[in-house]
Amino acid sequence: VQLQASGGGLVQAGDSLKLSCEFSGRTAGKVGMGWFRQAPGKEREFVAAIKWSDDTIYYAESVKGRFTISRDNAKNALYLQMNSLKPEDSAVYYCAAAYYRSSTYNVRTLGPYDYWGQGTQVTVSS
């Protein structure tokens, strides 16, 4: 399984960006995917996730109403549309995939995710 994140860049506060995550390899057993981010000196934190079983979507409170996660099964892709960006959104953004987990797995923690992309840098200037 390989995950390739892209779409990051340098933008101004209030701008938008759309991140993409292309995944390849084994699809059987996949139960969900998510986006996390990590700013310098901080721990990696949850941003958004989708559970494959019922397309339930989850967001961190800090991005709710501004970010939208979506997937395109035909393209084997996961997206994160980020609007009204703030300087505090600056971080390296990672996509991740979870396999063979109970349907009740906690999407907001790193543990359930088995595969991670390399990350894409998002910098928001004030």
Backbone as a chain_set.jsonl record, in Angstrom:
{"seq": "VQLQASGGGLVQAGDSLKLSCEFSGRTAGKVGMGWFRQAPGKEREFVAAIKWSDDTIYYAESVKGRFTISRDNAKNALYLQMNSLKPEDSAVYYCAAAYYRSSTYNVRTLGPYDYWGQGTQVTVSS", "coords": {"N": [[0.846, -1.196, 0.0], [0.597, 2.137, -0.909], [0.707, 5.587, -0.279], [0.261, 8.776, -1.572], [0.589, 12.02, -0.99], [-0.389, 15.298, -2.02], [-0.545, 18.741, -3.178], [-0.119, 20.762, -1.371], [1.102, 24.035, -0.296], [2.126, 27.523, -0.353], [0.105, 29.952, 0.941], [-2.101, 32.774, 1.463], [-3.722, 34.002, 4.428], [-7.135, 33.179, 4.621], [-7.31, 32.156, 2.093], [-7.748, 29.281, -0.119], [-7.039, 25.77, -0.372], [-6.607, 22.596, -1.961], [-5.995, 19.446, -0.977], [-4.679, 16.35, -2.12], [-4.727, 12.799, -2.023], [-3.369, 10.088, -3.307], [-3.896, 6.668, -3.499], [-2.496, 3.403, -3.682], [-2.287, -0.122, -4.292], [-3.186, -2.756, -2.037], [-6.652, -2.988, -1.548], [-8.576, -4.441, -0.316], [-9.973, -4.964, 2.84], [-9.632, -2.425, 3.763], [-10.714, 0.044, 5.98], [-11.029, 2.689, 6.426], [-9.972, 6.136, 5.921], [-7.847, 8.922, 6.628], [-6.947, 12.355, 7.399], [-4.176, 13.923, 8.82], [-2.204, 16.32, 10.65], [0.905, 18.009, 11.255], [2.56, 20.378, 13.011], [5.595, 22.31, 13.385], [7.409, 21.286, 16.216], [5.196, 20.307, 17.474], [2.794, 17.727, 18.293], [1.565, 15.198, 16.048], [-1.641, 15.704, 14.763], [-5.148, 14.984, 14.583], [-7.191, 15.67, 11.746], [-9.289, 15.184, 9.8], [-11.544, 12.531, 8.798], [-12.769, 9.597, 7.101], [-14.973, 6.896, 7.38], [-15.053, 3.846, 5.74], [-17.159, 2.02, 5.789], [-19.69, 3.201, 6.124], [-19.477, 5.705, 5.155], [-19.261, 7.658, 7.068], [-18.285, 10.78, 8.306], [-15.73, 12.613, 9.917], [-14.544, 15.386, 11.771], [-11.976, 17.488, 13.097], [-12.534, 19.825, 15.695], [-11.375, 22.272, 15.258], [-11.292, 22.621, 12.53], [-13.752, 22.242, 11.515], [-16.414, 23.108, 9.431], [-14.821, 24.572, 7.776], [-13.068, 22.902, 6.431], [-13.305, 20.166, 4.116], [-13.615, 16.77, 3.721], [-13.279, 14.22, 1.295], [-13.837, 11.456, -0.995], [-12.83, 9.629, -3.89], [-13.623, 6.849, -5.301], [-13.232, 5.714, -7.8], [-10.94, 6.897, -8.702], [-9.194, 6.164, -6.815], [-8.614, 7.94, -4.689], [-8.244, 10.367, -2.102], [-9.423, 13.373, -0.696], [-8.867, 16.704, 0.59], [-10.466, 19.509, 1.012], [-9.665, 22.72, 1.757], [-10.754, 25.598, 3.142], [-10.9, 29.137, 3.869], [-8.408, 29.48, 5.161], [-6.15, 29.612, 7.929], [-3.349, 31.074, 9.683], [-2.661, 29.31, 11.736], [-3.255, 26.879, 10.654], [-1.074, 26.04, 9.348], [1.153, 23.494, 8.579], [2.61, 20.208, 8.161], [0.805, 18.071, 6.209], [-0.654, 14.907, 6.424], [-1.837, 11.959, 4.845], [-3.607, 8.987, 5.675], [-4.226, 5.459, 6.034], [-6.464, 3.003, 7.239], [-6.67, -0.411, 8.109], [-8.499, -3.467, 8.416], [-9.835, -3.061, 10.931], [-11.953, -2.9, 13.805], [-15.312, -1.778, 13.376], [-15.764, 0.225, 15.122], [-13.487, 1.654, 15.535], [-11.276, 4.235, 16.7], [-11.216, 7.061, 14.95], [-9.797, 9.342, 15.377], [-7.349, 9.009, 16.476], [-3.858, 8.118, 16.135], [-3.134, 5.464, 16.183], [-4.867, 3.412, 14.907], [-4.261, 3.619, 12.197], [-2.624, 2.206, 9.525], [-1.01, 2.717, 7.348], [0.857, 5.405, 5.965], [1.107, 8.48, 4.173], [3.683, 10.542, 2.652], [3.481, 13.182, 3.358], [2.544, 16.625, 2.919], [3.432, 19.991, 2.626], [1.799, 22.711, 4.081], [1.559, 26.11, 4.196], [0.451, 28.977, 5.707], [0.262, 32.331, 5.399], [0.015, 35.347, 7.318]], "CA": [[0.0, 0.0, 0.0], [1.339, 3.389, -0.978], [-0.104, 6.796, -0.241], [1.014, 9.913, -2.092], [-0.128, 13.267, -0.742], [0.06, 16.441, -2.807], [-1.449, 19.879, -3.185], [0.254, 21.783, -0.41], [1.722, 25.218, -0.846], [2.154, 28.745, 0.448], [-1.051, 30.787, 0.644], [-2.39, 33.808, 2.454], [-4.888, 33.751, 5.279], [-8.395, 33.342, 3.902], [-7.262, 31.428, 0.823], [-8.142, 27.877, -0.121], [-6.179, 24.761, -0.974], [-7.182, 21.261, -1.985], [-5.009, 18.386, -0.896], [-5.046, 15.06, -2.697], [-3.964, 11.636, -1.581], [-3.591, 8.954, -4.2], [-3.447, 5.433, -2.87], [-2.35, 2.243, -4.559], [-2.035, -1.357, -3.578], [-4.307, -3.541, -1.507], [-7.851, -2.275, -1.118], [-9.358, -5.327, 0.546], [-9.716, -4.786, 4.257], [-9.539, -1.012, 4.152], [-11.904, 0.453, 6.729], [-11.164, 4.13, 6.451], [-8.798, 6.964, 5.683], [-7.912, 10.19, 7.33], [-5.911, 13.383, 7.268], [-3.58, 14.43, 10.05], [-1.221, 17.371, 10.39], [1.913, 18.189, 12.292], [3.283, 21.64, 12.964], [6.911, 22.198, 14.039], [7.406, 21.259, 17.673], [3.928, 19.815, 17.995], [2.455, 16.357, 17.95], [0.669, 15.018, 14.919], [-3.016, 15.789, 15.244], [-6.237, 14.605, 13.693], [-7.868, 16.742, 11.01], [-10.56, 14.702, 9.256], [-11.502, 11.12, 8.439], [-13.959, 8.929, 6.568], [-15.059, 5.448, 7.55], [-15.514, 3.258, 4.481], [-18.349, 1.184, 5.958], [-20.935, 3.956, 5.986], [-19.108, 7.064, 4.736], [-19.332, 8.611, 8.169], [-17.19, 11.741, 8.24], [-15.363, 13.193, 11.199], [-13.661, 16.548, 11.684], [-11.514, 18.148, 14.309], [-13.318, 21.037, 15.945], [-10.643, 23.432, 14.748], [-11.441, 22.763, 11.076], [-15.151, 22.014, 11.157], [-17.015, 24.248, 8.74], [-13.865, 25.16, 6.829], [-12.45, 21.826, 5.66], [-14.194, 19.105, 3.663], [-12.946, 15.552, 3.276], [-14.073, 13.456, 0.339], [-13.077, 10.409, -1.659], [-13.231, 9.226, -5.225], [-13.198, 5.45, -5.394], [-12.787, 5.414, -9.161], [-9.578, 7.413, -8.856], [-8.395, 5.763, -5.651], [-8.1, 9.192, -4.152], [-8.836, 11.027, -0.946], [-9.189, 14.796, -0.835], [-9.17, 17.595, 1.699], [-10.675, 20.88, 0.579], [-9.425, 23.601, 2.899], [-11.166, 26.972, 2.874], [-10.711, 30.11, 4.963], [-7.218, 29.028, 5.87], [-5.601, 30.479, 8.976], [-1.936, 30.773, 9.938], [-2.536, 28.143, 12.616], [-3.413, 25.661, 9.861], [0.222, 25.711, 8.765], [1.659, 22.216, 9.068], [2.728, 19.148, 7.167], [-0.43, 17.296, 6.212], [-0.446, 13.512, 6.08], [-2.993, 11.09, 4.7], [-3.355, 7.69, 6.29], [-5.241, 4.447, 5.757], [-6.645, 1.995, 8.276], [-7.108, -1.703, 7.581], [-8.887, -4.564, 9.306], [-10.151, -2.602, 12.267], [-13.36, -2.945, 14.19], [-16.044, -0.613, 12.875], [-15.809, 1.256, 16.168], [-12.15, 2.191, 15.803], [-11.235, 5.679, 16.94], [-10.601, 7.679, 13.776], [-9.075, 10.553, 15.772], [-6.036, 8.657, 17.014], [-2.92, 7.63, 15.114], [-2.932, 4.024, 16.289], [-5.559, 2.534, 13.954], [-3.835, 3.82, 10.82], [-1.526, 1.294, 9.219], [-0.163, 3.256, 6.283], [0.917, 6.862, 5.955], [1.776, 9.132, 3.067], [4.922, 11.241, 3.006], [3.182, 14.515, 3.852], [2.65, 17.777, 2.031], [3.544, 21.185, 3.457], [0.856, 23.815, 3.921], [1.981, 27.292, 4.931], [-0.519, 30.056, 5.577], [0.83, 33.578, 5.905], [-1.003, 36.28, 7.841]], "C": [[0.878, 1.241, 0.0], [0.363, 4.555, -1.016], [0.761, 7.965, -0.679], [0.172, 11.17, -1.919], [0.463, 14.392, -1.571], [-0.928, 17.582, -2.645], [-1.132, 20.974, -2.184], [0.885, 22.987, -1.084], [1.702, 26.367, 0.146], [0.991, 29.633, 0.012], [-1.203, 31.837, 1.729], [-3.623, 33.412, 3.264], [-6.162, 34.068, 4.5], [-8.458, 32.605, 2.582], [-7.7, 29.981, 1.006], [-7.061, 27.021, -0.762], [-6.932, 23.447, -0.986], [-6.053, 20.244, -2.004], [-5.569, 17.111, -1.512], [-4.158, 13.982, -2.124], [-4.325, 10.491, -2.507], [-3.071, 7.695, -3.521], [-3.446, 4.288, -3.865], [-2.044, 1.031, -3.707], [-3.32, -1.986, -3.082], [-5.473, -2.661, -1.068], [-8.707, -3.134, -0.194], [-8.983, -5.104, 2.004], [-9.629, -3.337, 4.715], [-10.828, -0.598, 4.843], [-12.065, 1.957, 6.797], [-9.861, 4.831, 6.151], [-8.971, 8.282, 6.396], [-6.796, 11.123, 6.956], [-5.474, 13.812, 8.666], [-2.617, 15.544, 9.68], [-0.277, 17.501, 11.571], [2.661, 19.484, 12.056], [4.617, 21.47, 13.687], [6.783, 22.247, 15.555], [6.136, 20.742, 18.303], [3.703, 18.369, 17.585], [1.538, 16.327, 16.73], [-0.762, 14.979, 15.439], [-4.018, 15.453, 14.146], [-6.852, 15.83, 13.028], [-9.257, 16.287, 10.546], [-10.412, 13.236, 8.865], [-12.836, 10.667, 7.872], [-13.866, 7.452, 6.911], [-15.702, 4.861, 6.3], [-16.88, 2.574, 4.617], [-19.63, 1.951, 5.68], [-20.7, 5.405, 5.578], [-19.316, 8.092, 5.846], [-18.079, 9.481, 8.15], [-16.989, 12.379, 9.613], [-14.413, 14.361, 10.966], [-13.178, 16.948, 13.07], [-12.31, 19.436, 14.472], [-12.674, 22.262, 15.303], [-10.834, 23.656, 13.253], [-12.882, 22.607, 10.612], [-15.756, 23.277, 10.556], [-16.1, 24.901, 7.727], [-13.26, 24.102, 5.909], [-13.509, 20.792, 5.273], [-13.378, 17.93, 3.16], [-13.87, 14.813, 2.319], [-13.2, 12.381, -0.286], [-13.666, 10.146, -3.032], [-12.72, 7.805, -5.426], [-12.652, 5.11, -6.769], [-11.345, 5.844, -9.389], [-8.663, 6.974, -7.727], [-7.774, 6.979, -4.979], [-8.919, 9.685, -2.973], [-8.481, 12.502, -1.054], [-9.466, 15.529, 0.476], [-9.256, 19.004, 1.129], [-10.579, 21.773, 1.804], [-9.75, 25.034, 2.509], [-10.901, 27.849, 4.094], [-9.506, 29.735, 5.819], [-6.691, 30.084, 6.825], [-4.125, 30.147, 9.172], [-1.749, 29.531, 10.818], [-2.823, 26.823, 11.903], [-2.096, 25.223, 9.226], [0.782, 24.454, 9.41], [1.984, 21.331, 7.875], [1.485, 18.281, 7.31], [-0.15, 15.895, 5.687], [-1.789, 12.823, 5.852], [-2.614, 9.708, 5.234], [-4.521, 6.752, 6.016], [-5.263, 3.409, 6.865], [-7.212, 0.722, 7.653], [-7.52, -2.622, 8.725], [-9.075, -4.114, 10.754], [-11.629, -2.837, 12.545], [-14.037, -1.677, 13.686], [-16.092, 0.526, 13.88], [-14.439, 1.86, 16.445], [-12.202, 3.706, 15.906], [-10.486, 6.365, 15.811], [-9.678, 8.827, 14.15], [-7.689, 10.268, 16.344], [-5.174, 8.038, 15.933], [-2.873, 6.103, 15.055], [-3.609, 3.165, 15.243], [-5.062, 2.616, 12.52], [-2.552, 3.045, 10.544], [-0.545, 1.856, 8.198], [-0.287, 4.774, 6.238], [1.595, 7.353, 4.685], [2.964, 9.934, 3.572], [4.682, 12.651, 3.518], [3.348, 15.584, 2.796], [2.545, 19.042, 2.882], [2.486, 22.217, 3.08], [1.332, 24.962, 4.806], [1.017, 28.424, 4.645], [0.069, 31.313, 6.208], [-0.289, 34.521, 6.335], [-1.013, 37.59, 7.083]], "O": [[1.791, 1.371, 0.816], [-0.663, 4.512, -1.695], [1.883, 8.119, -0.197], [-0.828, 11.362, -2.611], [1.671, 14.437, -1.8], [-1.999, 17.423, -2.059], [-1.805, 22.004, -2.154], [1.168, 22.97, -2.282], [1.322, 26.216, 1.307], [0.905, 30.021, -1.153], [-0.536, 31.8, 2.763], [-4.442, 32.6, 2.835], [-6.254, 35.087, 3.815], [-9.535, 32.441, 2.01], [-7.979, 29.524, 2.114], [-6.275, 27.492, -1.584], [-7.787, 23.201, -0.135], [-5.257, 20.199, -2.941], [-6.766, 16.834, -1.435], [-2.998, 14.216, -1.785], [-5.45, 9.99, -2.489], [-1.943, 7.664, -3.029], [-4.282, 4.217, -4.765], [-1.604, 1.141, -2.562], [-4.396, -1.771, -3.639], [-5.294, -1.708, -0.31], [-9.473, -2.611, 0.616], [-7.802, -5.063, 2.35], [-9.561, -3.059, 5.912], [-11.918, -0.864, 4.337], [-13.124, 2.451, 7.185], [-8.792, 4.221, 6.128], [-10.081, 8.701, 6.724], [-5.832, 10.744, 6.29], [-6.292, 14.031, 9.56], [-2.256, 15.69, 8.513], [-0.603, 17.159, 12.708], [3.313, 19.662, 11.027], [4.753, 20.573, 14.519], [6.133, 23.134, 16.108], [6.003, 20.735, 19.526], [4.333, 17.859, 16.659], [0.837, 17.292, 16.427], [-1.058, 14.307, 16.427], [-3.756, 15.621, 12.955], [-7.014, 16.88, 13.649], [-10.267, 16.919, 10.857], [-9.303, 12.754, 8.629], [-13.881, 11.266, 8.125], [-12.814, 6.832, 6.755], [-16.757, 5.316, 5.856], [-17.663, 2.553, 3.667], [-20.555, 1.417, 5.069], [-21.609, 6.233, 5.645], [-19.525, 9.273, 5.568], [-16.962, 8.985, 7.999], [-17.938, 12.642, 10.352], [-13.576, 14.32, 10.063], [-13.872, 16.77, 14.071], [-12.707, 20.058, 13.487], [-13.368, 23.177, 14.859], [-10.573, 24.75, 12.752], [-13.187, 22.819, 9.438], [-15.624, 24.37, 11.106], [-16.551, 25.699, 6.905], [-12.974, 24.377, 4.744], [-14.476, 20.57, 6.001], [-12.542, 18.085, 2.27], [-15.086, 14.783, 2.507], [-11.979, 12.389, -0.131], [-14.84, 10.409, -3.291], [-11.537, 7.587, -5.687], [-11.721, 4.314, -6.896], [-10.619, 5.231, -10.172], [-7.495, 7.36, -7.68], [-6.568, 7.031, -4.737], [-10.123, 9.444, -2.874], [-7.37, 12.849, -1.456], [-10.192, 15.044, 1.344], [-8.238, 19.616, 0.804], [-11.323, 21.602, 2.77], [-9.094, 25.613, 1.643], [-10.704, 27.353, 5.203], [-9.588, 29.684, 7.046], [-6.775, 31.284, 6.565], [-3.7, 29.036, 8.854], [-0.779, 28.792, 10.651], [-2.651, 25.756, 12.493], [-2.02, 24.148, 8.632], [0.875, 24.359, 10.634], [1.674, 21.663, 6.731], [1.159, 17.818, 8.403], [0.497, 15.714, 4.656], [-2.756, 13.072, 6.572], [-1.444, 9.325, 5.237], [-5.651, 7.188, 5.795], [-4.219, 2.99, 7.366], [-8.098, 0.762, 6.8], [-6.977, -2.568, 9.829], [-8.535, -4.719, 11.68], [-12.441, -2.955, 11.628], [-13.404, -0.627, 13.582], [-16.423, 1.659, 13.53], [-14.244, 2.508, 17.473], [-13.042, 4.367, 15.296], [-9.262, 6.264, 15.721], [-8.859, 9.249, 13.334], [-6.943, 11.195, 16.659], [-5.677, 7.504, 14.945], [-2.604, 5.523, 14.003], [-2.973, 2.249, 14.721], [-5.408, 1.763, 11.703], [-1.542, 3.205, 11.23], [0.631, 1.491, 8.2], [-1.359, 5.345, 6.439], [2.531, 6.731, 4.183], [3.219, 9.995, 4.774], [5.599, 13.264, 4.065], [4.179, 15.47, 1.896], [1.677, 19.149, 3.748], [2.309, 22.547, 1.907], [1.489, 24.801, 6.017], [0.79, 28.788, 3.491], [0.339, 31.347, 7.408], [-1.391, 34.494, 5.787], [-1.806, 38.478, 7.396]]}, "num_chains": 1, "name": "protein.A"}
